[in-house]
């Protein structure tokens, strides 16, 4: 089962929660919070601006808004981003993803960083649930990441930062489909 957040509230403490579903007007985390299962954002807002939210399972960003420019959402499993807003106005957190990254074209962050950080030498997938997928900035920390669907790394409408891809030592990015980058920098 899921612990469902159905109203405005605060999640705090150093304890661990099971599966968490955000289906509310606004949930704010304070400090470092661990979700021992999966995270499911359906509607409302999850603000992780004060600390790190660590998810031991998978994260489904299926609606609502994810905010927290100085926070970190650290997912040990896979991320499926299918409609949760990450815009310049909402200042998204840094998202760390150890598993596969799947998204649809509704997920178009204007700012923020996606870090693919699964333990090497694992091969994980960057793929689409429907249409091209978008990143503002992406870092491949280690392991092999395979892009098997059209991926756009670009500044979205009104974006001021130059998007970039960083492949750190020990990381590898393989493109088996199309990678489109506009106004970009690629670093290794």
N, C-alpha and C positions, 0 to 999 in steps of 0.2 A: 503494500500500500504506500500511499504518499501522504506526507504532511502537507496539506494544502493551505497556502496563505491566501485568505479570502477578504482581507481588509487592509487598511493602512497599519503598519506596525514596524517593529524593530527586532531584528535577529541579532543577538549578541552572545558573547561568551566564548570560551575555549572548548566547549563540548562538541559532540558530534551529533548530527542529525541524520536520519535515514534518507529516504527519497523525499525530495522537496519539489513542490509544484507552486509556482507563482501565478495566481489567478485573481489578482487584486488591483486596487488602485495605486498602491505604493508600498514596497517593502525595502527597508534600508538595513544594510548590515553594518555592524560596528566591530572593529577588531578583526581577528582571524577566525573564520568560521569554516568548519569541515562538514561537508555533506558526504556521508559514508556510502550513499547509493548514487542515484541519478538526479539531475536538475532538469526541470521542465518549466520553461517560461511560456505561458499561454497569453496573458494580457496584463495590463498594468505596467508597473515599473519596478525593476530590481536595481538598486543603487549599491554598488560595491566600492564606494569612494574611500572608505576608511579601512584599509587592510587587504587581506587576501581571502577569497572564497575558494576553497579547494574542494573539487568534486572528484570522488574516487571512481565513479562510474562515468556514464555518458551525459552530455548536456544537449537538450533540445531547445533551441531558441526559436520557438514557433509563433511568437507574437509579442506584443508589448514593446517595452523599451529597456535597454540595458545601459546604465550610466555608471560613471565613476572614473574620471580621468586619472586619478592617482591610485586607483585600486587595481587588483589583479584577479581575474577569474582563471583558475588553474584547473584544467580538466585532464584527469588521468586517462580517460577513455576517448571516445570519438565525439565530435561536435556536428550537429545537424542544424544549420542556420536557415530557417525558412520563413522569415518575415519579421523577426525582432529588429527594431530600429536601432541603428548606431549612426547618429548624425553629428555634425559639428555642434549643433545646439545641445545635444545630450551628453557630450564628452564621454566616449566609451572607455572602459577599462582596457588594459592590456589583456589579451586572451591567450593563454598557453594551452596547446592541444597536443596530447601525446599520441592520440590515435588518428583515425581518418578524419578529414575535414570535408564535409558535404554541405552544399548550400544551393539555394536557388537564386534567381535574379532579383528577388525582392530584398535580399540582404545586400545592401550597398553602403558600407561604411565610408564616410567622408574623411574621417580621421581615425587614429588608433592603430595599434600594432597587433598582428596575429603572429604568434611564435609557435612553430611546429617543433616540439621539443621531445618527442618520444625517444626512448632509449635506442641508440644505434646498436646493431646495424639493421634495425627493423625497417621494412618497406611499408609505408603507409600511403594512402590515396588522397589526392585532392580532386574531388569530383563534383558533378552537378546533379541535383535532384530535378532540375528543369531550367534550361537556358544557360547562358554564360554566368559565371560567378565572378564577384568583385572583391578586391582587397584594396585597402589604401597602402598598407605597408605589411610586408611579410618577412619573417626571419626563419630560415631553416637551420635549426640548432645542431642536430645530429641525425643520423640515419638517412635513409633514402626516401624522398618524397616524390611520388609520381603524379604528374598532372595528366589526367586522361580525359579531360573535357575542356572546352574553351574557357580560359581564365583571363579576366581583365584586371590589370593592376594600374589604376589611374586615379587622378584627382577627379572626384565627382563634382557636380555643379556647385560652384561657389567655394570649393576647397582651396585652401591657401598653401598647404604643405605639398612638397614634391614627394610623390610616392616612391617607394624603393623596395627592392628585394635584397636581403643579405643572406648569403650562404656562408655559415661559419665553418671553421676547420672541423672535419668529421661529418659535415652535412653534405648532401648531394641532392640536386633538383633535376629530375628527368622530365622532359616534356615529350609526351607521345601524341599530343593534339596541338592546340593553338594557344600560345601565350601572347597577349597583346599588352604592351606597356606604353603609356603616353606620358611625356614629360617626366622621365624616370631616371633612377640611378640603380645600377646593379653592382653590388659589392661582394668581394670574396676576401 
